[in-house]
Amino acid sequence: MNAYLSTGKMAAHLGYSYDWLRKNKHRFTKGVHYEQAPGAHPRWNVEAMEKWLKGEPVLDPQAAKILETVLL
């Protein structure tokens, strides 16, 4: 199970400002880097955001399943 943080806590965890993360949310993939129910604030996926910070690729779950099937 992945841990999720609020925007403020995720920004602090990564060393970015709250405003930077909020204004740049469009750079990230919903369902991979964050989850957001209608009318709710985003909850950021800690593992995916740490990989982004390190420059590691992060696949969306559907792409990962397809790749896993092809590589078997």
N, CA, C and O atoms as CSV, one atom per row, in Angstrom:
chain,resi,resn,atom,element,x,y,z
A,1,MET,N,N,0.845,-1.179,0.000
A,1,MET,CA,C,0.000,0.000,0.000
A,1,MET,C,C,0.891,1.243,0.000
A,1,MET,O,O,1.866,1.320,0.748
A,2,ASN,N,N,0.552,2.191,-0.828
A,2,ASN,CA,C,1.312,3.434,-0.906
A,2,ASN,C,C,0.818,4.439,0.121
A,2,ASN,O,O,-0.370,4.495,0.438
A,3,ALA,N,N,1.744,5.227,0.629
A,3,ALA,CA,C,1.399,6.309,1.548
A,3,ALA,C,C,1.100,7.566,0.737
A,3,ALA,O,O,1.723,7.811,-0.296
A,4,TYR,N,N,0.162,8.341,1.202
A,4,TYR,CA,C,-0.227,9.585,0.535
A,4,TYR,C,C,-0.127,10.735,1.521
A,4,TYR,O,O,-0.395,10.579,2.712
A,5,LEU,N,N,0.267,11.901,0.999
A,5,LEU,CA,C,0.377,13.102,1.818
A,5,LEU,C,C,-0.415,14.246,1.204
A,5,LEU,O,O,-0.682,14.259,0.003
A,6,SER,N,N,-0.782,15.191,2.033
A,6,SER,CA,C,-1.427,16.413,1.548
A,6,SER,C,C,-0.412,17.228,0.750
A,6,SER,O,O,0.782,16.928,0.777
A,7,THR,N,N,-0.869,18.241,0.049
A,7,THR,CA,C,0.017,19.070,-0.764
A,7,THR,C,C,1.091,19.735,0.096
A,7,THR,O,O,2.266,19.728,-0.270
A,8,GLY,N,N,0.708,20.297,1.213
A,8,GLY,CA,C,1.676,20.957,2.079
A,8,GLY,C,C,2.729,20.010,2.622
A,8,GLY,O,O,3.918,20.329,2.628
A,9,LYS,N,N,2.292,18.847,3.076
A,9,LYS,CA,C,3.236,17.867,3.625
A,9,LYS,C,C,4.127,17.286,2.537
A,9,LYS,O,O,5.312,17.047,2.768
A,10,MET,N,N,3.563,17.053,1.341
A,10,MET,CA,C,4.378,16.531,0.247
A,10,MET,C,C,5.410,17.561,-0.193
A,10,MET,O,O,6.565,17.214,-0.441
A,11,ALA,N,N,5.008,18.811,-0.291
A,11,ALA,CA,C,5.943,19.866,-0.678
A,11,ALA,C,C,7.109,19.929,0.312
A,11,ALA,O,O,8.268,20.003,-0.096
A,12,ALA,N,N,6.806,19.901,1.594
A,12,ALA,CA,C,7.855,19.935,2.614
A,12,ALA,C,C,8.747,18.695,2.517
A,12,ALA,O,O,9.967,18.794,2.654
A,13,HIS,N,N,8.148,17.544,2.284
A,13,HIS,CA,C,8.891,16.281,2.173
A,13,HIS,C,C,9.878,16.332,1.012
A,13,HIS,O,O,10.992,15.820,1.121
A,14,LEU,N,N,9.478,16.942,-0.092
A,14,LEU,CA,C,10.325,17.007,-1.280
A,14,LEU,C,C,11.282,18.198,-1.283
A,14,LEU,O,O,12.239,18.233,-2.056
A,15,GLY,N,N,11.019,19.164,-0.420
A,15,GLY,CA,C,11.849,20.360,-0.396
A,15,GLY,C,C,11.376,21.443,-1.350
A,15,GLY,O,O,12.155,22.316,-1.734
A,16,TYR,N,N,10.117,21.394,-1.734
A,16,TYR,CA,C,9.504,22.403,-2.597
A,16,TYR,C,C,8.510,23.208,-1.775
A,16,TYR,O,O,8.134,22.805,-0.674
A,17,SER,N,N,8.091,24.333,-2.306
A,17,SER,CA,C,7.077,25.116,-1.596
A,17,SER,C,C,5.682,24.574,-1.921
A,17,SER,O,O,5.458,23.938,-2.951
A,18,TYR,N,N,4.770,24.847,-1.013
A,18,TYR,CA,C,3.369,24.488,-1.225
A,18,TYR,C,C,2.872,25.102,-2.524
A,18,TYR,O,O,2.232,24.419,-3.324
A,19,ASP,N,N,3.159,26.391,-2.747
A,19,ASP,CA,C,2.686,27.083,-3.953
A,19,ASP,C,C,3.253,26.472,-5.220
A,19,ASP,O,O,2.544,26.361,-6.219
A,20,TRP,N,N,4.529,26.070,-5.200
A,20,TRP,CA,C,5.123,25.463,-6.397
A,20,TRP,C,C,4.386,24.172,-6.753
A,20,TRP,O,O,4.012,23.964,-7.907
A,21,LEU,N,N,4.182,23.318,-5.771
A,21,LEU,CA,C,3.525,22.039,-6.032
A,21,LEU,C,C,2.089,22.250,-6.493
A,21,LEU,O,O,1.631,21.576,-7.417
A,22,ARG,N,N,1.384,23.164,-5.869
A,22,ARG,CA,C,-0.006,23.441,-6.260
A,22,ARG,C,C,-0.073,23.990,-7.686
A,22,ARG,O,O,-0.919,23.565,-8.472
A,23,LYS,N,N,0.800,24.919,-8.019
A,23,LYS,CA,C,0.780,25.545,-9.348
A,23,LYS,C,C,1.297,24.623,-10.443
A,23,LYS,O,O,0.998,24.835,-11.618
A,24,ASN,N,N,2.063,23.612,-10.081
A,24,ASN,CA,C,2.645,22.704,-11.079
A,24,ASN,C,C,2.005,21.319,-11.081
A,24,ASN,O,O,2.572,20.375,-11.631
A,25,LYS,N,N,0.845,21.196,-10.478
A,25,LYS,CA,C,0.150,19.902,-10.431
A,25,LYS,C,C,-0.066,19.341,-11.829
A,25,LYS,O,O,-0.075,18.123,-12.012
A,26,HIS,N,N,-0.241,20.212,-12.819
A,26,HIS,CA,C,-0.472,19.770,-14.203
A,26,HIS,C,C,0.709,18.984,-14.777
A,26,HIS,O,O,0.552,18.287,-15.780
A,27,ARG,N,N,1.872,19.083,-14.165
A,27,ARG,CA,C,3.063,18.355,-14.614
A,27,ARG,C,C,3.038,16.888,-14.201
A,27,ARG,O,O,3.842,16.093,-14.688
A,28,PHE,N,N,2.128,16.526,-13.315
A,28,PHE,CA,C,2.067,15.190,-12.760
A,28,PHE,C,C,0.815,14.463,-13.245
A,28,PHE,O,O,-0.148,15.086,-13.691
A,29,THR,N,N,0.846,13.142,-13.149
A,29,THR,CA,C,-0.235,12.311,-13.667
A,29,THR,C,C,-1.182,11.893,-12.551
A,29,THR,O,O,-0.780,11.273,-11.566
A,30,LYS,N,N,-2.460,12.250,-12.733
A,30,LYS,CA,C,-3.479,11.815,-11.782
A,30,LYS,C,C,-3.581,10.297,-11.845
A,30,LYS,O,O,-3.579,9.721,-12.932
A,31,GLY,N,N,-3.669,9.656,-10.711
A,31,GLY,CA,C,-3.711,8.201,-10.652
A,31,GLY,C,C,-2.332,7.577,-10.516
A,31,GLY,O,O,-2.211,6.386,-10.229
A,32,VAL,N,N,-1.297,8.373,-10.721
A,32,VAL,CA,C,0.075,7.901,-10.542
A,32,VAL,C,C,0.746,8.718,-9.443
A,32,VAL,O,O,1.143,8.177,-8.411
A,33,HIS,N,N,0.868,10.011,-9.669
A,33,HIS,CA,C,1.529,10.885,-8.705
A,33,HIS,C,C,0.583,11.376,-7.613
A,33,HIS,O,O,1.014,11.674,-6.499
A,34,TYR,N,N,-0.681,11.457,-7.928
A,34,TYR,CA,C,-1.660,11.918,-6.938
A,34,TYR,C,C,-3.031,11.349,-7.241
A,34,TYR,O,O,-3.306,10.917,-8.360
A,35,GLU,N,N,-3.880,11.355,-6.237
A,35,GLU,CA,C,-5.289,10.986,-6.355
A,35,GLU,C,C,-6.096,12.204,-5.939
A,35,GLU,O,O,-5.681,12.970,-5.069
A,36,GLN,N,N,-7.251,12.378,-6.567
A,36,GLN,CA,C,-8.092,13.507,-6.179
A,36,GLN,C,C,-9.537,13.201,-6.516
A,36,GLN,O,O,-9.911,13.080,-7.683
A,37,ALA,N,N,-10.331,13.080,-5.482
A,37,ALA,CA,C,-11.766,12.888,-5.659
A,37,ALA,C,C,-12.388,14.233,-6.032
A,37,ALA,O,O,-11.848,15.278,-5.667
A,38,PRO,N,N,-13.517,14.227,-6.755
A,38,PRO,CA,C,-14.177,15.494,-7.105
A,38,PRO,C,C,-14.447,16.337,-5.857
A,38,PRO,O,O,-15.008,15.852,-4.875
A,39,GLY,N,N,-14.046,17.579,-5.914
A,39,GLY,CA,C,-14.272,18.504,-4.819
A,39,GLY,C,C,-13.313,18.364,-3.643
A,39,GLY,O,O,-13.446,19.078,-2.648
A,40,ALA,N,N,-12.359,17.461,-3.744
A,40,ALA,CA,C,-11.412,17.244,-2.644
A,40,ALA,C,C,-10.025,17.769,-3.031
A,40,ALA,O,O,-9.750,18.040,-4.200
A,41,HIS,N,N,-9.184,17.900,-2.046
A,41,HIS,CA,C,-7.800,18.299,-2.278
A,41,HIS,C,C,-7.001,17.074,-2.725
A,41,HIS,O,O,-7.340,15.954,-2.342
A,42,PRO,N,N,-5.950,17.261,-3.525
A,42,PRO,CA,C,-5.156,16.112,-3.952
A,42,PRO,C,C,-4.399,15.478,-2.792
A,42,PRO,O,O,-4.008,16.153,-1.840
A,43,ARG,N,N,-4.204,14.184,-2.892
A,43,ARG,CA,C,-3.380,13.417,-1.958
A,43,ARG,C,C,-2.253,12.837,-2.805
A,43,ARG,O,O,-2.507,12.112,-3.766
A,44,TRP,N,N,-1.016,13.155,-2.452
A,44,TRP,CA,C,0.152,12.841,-3.255
A,44,TRP,C,C,0.764,11.500,-2.860
A,44,TRP,O,O,0.923,11.206,-1.676
A,45,ASN,N,N,1.105,10.689,-3.866
A,45,ASN,CA,C,1.706,9.379,-3.677
A,45,ASN,C,C,3.188,9.572,-3.351
A,45,ASN,O,O,3.955,10.033,-4.196
A,46,VAL,N,N,3.588,9.222,-2.138
A,46,VAL,CA,C,4.956,9.450,-1.676
A,46,VAL,C,C,5.957,8.714,-2.557
A,46,VAL,O,O,6.938,9.312,-2.997
A,47,GLU,N,N,5.733,7.442,-2.820
A,47,GLU,CA,C,6.676,6.644,-3.611
A,47,GLU,C,C,6.858,7.220,-5.017
A,47,GLU,O,O,7.987,7.369,-5.485
A,48,ALA,N,N,5.763,7.541,-5.682
A,48,ALA,CA,C,5.850,8.074,-7.051
A,48,ALA,C,C,6.536,9.434,-7.077
A,48,ALA,O,O,7.312,9.717,-7.990
A,49,MET,N,N,6.261,10.274,-6.092
A,49,MET,CA,C,6.876,11.602,-6.066
A,49,MET,C,C,8.357,11.521,-5.725
A,49,MET,O,O,9.143,12.325,-6.226
A,50,GLU,N,N,8.753,10.582,-4.893
A,50,GLU,CA,C,10.176,10.400,-4.604
A,50,GLU,C,C,10.908,9.917,-5.849
A,50,GLU,O,O,12.036,10.339,-6.107
A,51,LYS,N,N,10.280,9.037,-6.623
A,51,LYS,CA,C,10.884,8.592,-7.883
A,51,LYS,C,C,11.007,9.765,-8.854
A,51,LYS,O,O,12.024,9.901,-9.534
A,52,TRP,N,N,9.990,10.603,-8.924
A,52,TRP,CA,C,10.041,11.778,-9.798
A,52,TRP,C,C,11.208,12.670,-9.393
A,52,TRP,O,O,11.937,13.165,-10.253
A,53,LEU,N,N,11.389,12.878,-8.100
A,53,LEU,CA,C,12.456,13.733,-7.596
A,53,LEU,C,C,13.829,13.186,-7.997
A,53,LEU,O,O,14.746,13.953,-8.291
A,54,LYS,N,N,13.963,11.864,-8.007
A,54,LYS,CA,C,15.225,11.217,-8.381
A,54,LYS,C,C,15.384,11.093,-9.901
A,54,LYS,O,O,16.442,10.685,-10.382
A,55,GLY,N,N,14.345,11.440,-10.651
A,55,GLY,CA,C,14.404,11.321,-12.104
A,55,GLY,C,C,14.109,9.922,-12.611
A,55,GLY,O,O,14.371,9.611,-13.773
A,56,GLU,N,N,13.566,9.076,-11.747
A,56,GLU,CA,C,13.230,7.709,-12.134
A,56,GLU,C,C,11.873,7.687,-12.828
A,56,GLU,O,O,10.968,8.426,-12.441
A,57,PRO,N,N,11.725,6.848,-13.848
A,57,PRO,CA,C,10.428,6.773,-14.529
A,57,PRO,C,C,9.360,6.146,-13.637
A,57,PRO,O,O,9.641,5.250,-12.841
A,58,VAL,N,N,8.150,6.626,-13.785
A,58,VAL,CA,C,7.003,6.079,-13.058
A,58,VAL,C,C,5.914,5.812,-14.089
A,58,VAL,O,O,5.444,6.735,-14.754
A,59,LEU,N,N,5.513,4.551,-14.221
A,59,LEU,CA,C,4.463,4.180,-15.170
A,59,LEU,C,C,3.109,4.217,-14.495
A,59,LEU,O,O,2.987,3.954,-13.299
A,60,ASP,N,N,2.082,4.550,-15.281
A,60,ASP,CA,C,0.751,4.443,-14.702
A,60,ASP,C,C,0.432,2.953,-14.573
A,60,ASP,O,O,1.015,2.143,-15.294
A,61,PRO,N,N,-0.468,2.575,-13.685
A,61,PRO,CA,C,-0.719,1.161,-13.398
A,61,PRO,C,C,-1.092,0.339,-14.626
A,61,PRO,O,O,-0.667,-0.811,-14.738
A,62,GLN,N,N,-1.866,0.891,-15.540
A,62,GLN,CA,C,-2.261,0.149,-16.733
A,62,GLN,C,C,-1.055,-0.110,-17.630
A,62,GLN,O,O,-0.910,-1.214,-18.154
A,63,ALA,N,N,-0.198,0.869,-17.814
A,63,ALA,CA,C,1.006,0.690,-18.626
A,63,ALA,C,C,1.937,-0.330,-17.988
A,63,ALA,O,O,2.552,-1.126,-18.697
A,64,ALA,N,N,2.052,-0.323,-16.673
A,64,ALA,CA,C,2.901,-1.284,-15.976
A,64,ALA,C,C,2.397,-2.709,-16.186
A,64,ALA,O,O,3.202,-3.620,-16.381
A,65,LYS,N,N,1.077,-2.919,-16.151
A,65,LYS,CA,C,0.511,-4.260,-16.375
A,65,LYS,C,C,0.783,-4.728,-17.794
A,65,LYS,O,O,1.126,-5.891,-18.006
A,66,ILE,N,N,0.635,-3.846,-18.761
A,66,ILE,CA,C,0.901,-4.201,-20.161
A,66,ILE,C,C,2.370,-4.571,-20.333
A,66,ILE,O,O,2.680,-5.582,-20.963
A,67,LEU,N,N,3.271,-3.773,-19.788
A,67,LEU,CA,C,4.691,-4.035,-19.896
A,67,LEU,C,C,5.044,-5.351,-19.221
A,67,LEU,O,O,5.841,-6.121,-19.758
A,68,GLU,N,N,4.478,-5.621,-18.076
A,68,GLU,CA,C,4.730,-6.871,-17.362
A,68,GLU,C,C,4.297,-8.064,-18.195
A,68,GLU,O,O,5.005,-9.069,-18.245
A,69,THR,N,N,3.140,-7.971,-18.852
A,69,THR,CA,C,2.631,-9.042,-19.697
A,69,THR,C,C,3.556,-9.307,-20.885
A,69,THR,O,O,3.821,-10.459,-21.230
A,70,VAL,N,N,4.042,-8.236,-21.505
A,70,VAL,CA,C,4.920,-8.350,-22.674
A,70,VAL,C,C,6.271,-8.946,-22.300
A,70,VAL,O,O,6.837,-9.718,-23.074
A,71,LEU,N,N,6.793,-8.604,-21.136
A,71,LEU,CA,C,8.112,-9.060,-20.731
A,71,LEU,C,C,8.129,-10.487,-20.189
A,71,LEU,O,O,9.202,-11.071,-20.035
A,72,LEU,N,N,6.972,-11.053,-19.900
A,72,LEU,CA,C,6.929,-12.440,-19.376
A,72,LEU,C,C,7.091,-13.450,-20.441
A,72,LEU,O,O,7.077,-14.649,-20.162
